[in-house]
């Protein structure tokens, strides 16, 4: 089953978690975060549409 709104919400939570961990340890967030942001942007339109 394809659930864009659920996938979008999960990505937003992952991004927030990753950013907070990076900030707590004074490190850069990492390469995957850039990809997750790109996917979240792609799902944004589908999530609001569904």
trRosetta pair geometry for C-beta under 8 A, 3 or more apart (Angstrom, degrees):
i j d omega theta_ij theta_ji phi_ij phi_ji
3 6 3.9 17 125 26 124 116
3 7 6.1 146 93 -18 72 87
3 50 7.9 160 -156 141 54 164
4 7 5.6 -58 -142 41 33 111
4 8 6.0 37 158 -24 68 106
4 43 5.1 -174 -169 -153 91 92
4 46 3.6 -77 169 123 163 120
4 47 5.2 -135 127 -70 94 62
4 49 7.9 11 80 55 144 96
4 50 5.6 147 56 -11 107 145
5 8 5.7 -51 -146 34 30 113
5 9 6.5 30 154 -18 62 106
5 43 8.0 167 -86 166 25 106
5 46 7.5 -135 -53 118 59 79
5 47 4.1 116 -104 -142 62 81
5 50 5.2 -131 -33 74 109 125
6 9 5.8 -54 -148 36 32 111
6 10 6.3 33 153 -19 65 107
7 10 5.7 -54 -147 37 31 113
7 11 6.4 33 154 -19 64 106
7 43 5.5 -130 98 -133 103 153
7 47 7.8 -137 63 -78 76 107
8 11 5.8 -55 -150 35 30 111
8 12 6.5 32 152 -21 64 105
8 40 6.1 103 -147 -144 71 67
8 43 3.9 -166 -81 124 94 122
8 44 6.2 132 -138 -80 134 43
8 46 7.3 178 -47 74 127 91
8 47 3.9 -52 17 -64 158 144
9 12 5.7 -52 -149 33 32 113
9 13 6.5 32 153 -17 64 105
9 47 7.5 144 -35 -137 77 140
10 13 5.8 -55 -151 36 32 111
10 14 6.4 33 151 -20 65 106
11 14 5.6 -53 -146 36 33 113
11 15 6.2 35 155 -21 66 105
11 36 5.4 177 -159 -173 96 92
11 39 5.7 -144 -125 99 151 106
11 40 4.2 -167 122 -83 132 94
11 43 6.6 129 21 40 145 144
12 15 5.8 -53 -148 34 29 112
12 16 6.5 27 155 -17 63 107
12 40 6.0 117 -68 -137 68 132
13 16 5.9 -56 -148 38 30 110
13 17 6.2 30 155 -19 65 109
14 17 5.7 -57 -147 37 29 112
14 18 6.2 27 157 -18 65 109
14 36 5.8 -120 100 -155 120 150
15 18 5.9 -57 -146 37 27 110
15 19 6.3 25 157 -17 63 109
15 33 6.3 107 -130 -148 76 87
15 36 5.3 -175 -76 119 93 127
15 37 6.2 100 -117 -76 135 74
15 40 6.4 -31 -32 -40 143 155
16 19 5.9 -57 -146 38 28 110
16 20 6.3 25 158 -18 64 109
17 20 6.0 -59 -148 36 27 108
17 21 6.4 25 156 -17 64 108
18 21 5.9 -57 -149 36 29 109
18 22 6.3 27 155 -18 64 109
18 29 5.5 74 141 -160 103 101
18 30 6.9 -95 -174 37 123 115
18 32 7.6 -134 -128 87 157 102
18 33 5.2 -169 120 -92 146 111
18 36 7.5 124 16 43 153 156
19 22 5.8 -57 -147 38 30 110
19 23 6.2 29 156 -19 65 109
19 29 5.7 -21 -97 -104 59 126
19 33 7.1 114 -64 -140 77 141
20 23 5.7 -54 -144 38 31 111
20 24 6.3 35 155 -24 64 106
21 24 5.7 -54 -147 33 30 113
21 25 6.6 1 163 6 64 110
22 25 6.5 -75 -149 51 26 91
22 27 5.0 -107 -151 78 74 81
22 28 6.4 -46 -160 131 128 16
22 29 4.3 -82 -43 -90 167 59
22 30 7.2 -144 -85 -10 129 87
22 33 8.0 -36 -28 -50 148 156
23 26 7.5 27 -169 -76 31 38
29 33 4.2 -18 136 5 123 163
30 33 5.3 110 68 -6 78 102
31 34 6.1 -50 -167 25 45 111
31 35 7.1 36 145 -10 70 106
32 35 5.5 -59 -158 41 44 112
32 36 6.1 46 147 -23 75 104
33 36 5.5 -51 -144 36 34 113
33 37 6.4 38 155 -22 65 102
34 37 5.8 -51 -152 32 29 112
34 38 6.7 32 149 -20 61 105
35 38 5.6 -53 -152 33 35 115
35 39 6.5 32 152 -16 66 105
36 39 5.7 -55 -148 39 34 110
36 40 6.1 37 152 -23 67 106
37 40 5.6 -52 -145 35 31 114
37 41 6.4 35 153 -21 63 104
38 41 5.8 -54 -154 33 29 113
38 42 6.6 29 149 -19 62 106
39 42 5.5 -54 -150 35 35 113
39 43 6.2 25 155 -12 69 108
40 43 5.9 -59 -143 43 30 105
40 44 6.5 54 150 -48 62 94
41 44 5.6 -32 -153 -1 32 122
42 45 7.5 -61 179 27 34 99
42 46 7.6 13 140 2 64 114
43 46 5.3 -66 -154 49 52 110
43 47 5.4 57 149 -31 83 106
44 47 5.8 -56 -144 33 25 112
44 48 6.6 14 161 -10 61 107
45 48 6.3 -61 -148 39 28 102
45 49 6.1 26 155 -20 64 115
46 49 5.6 -60 -144 39 30 114
46 50 6.1 26 162 -21 67 110
47 50 6.3 -56 -142 34 25 106
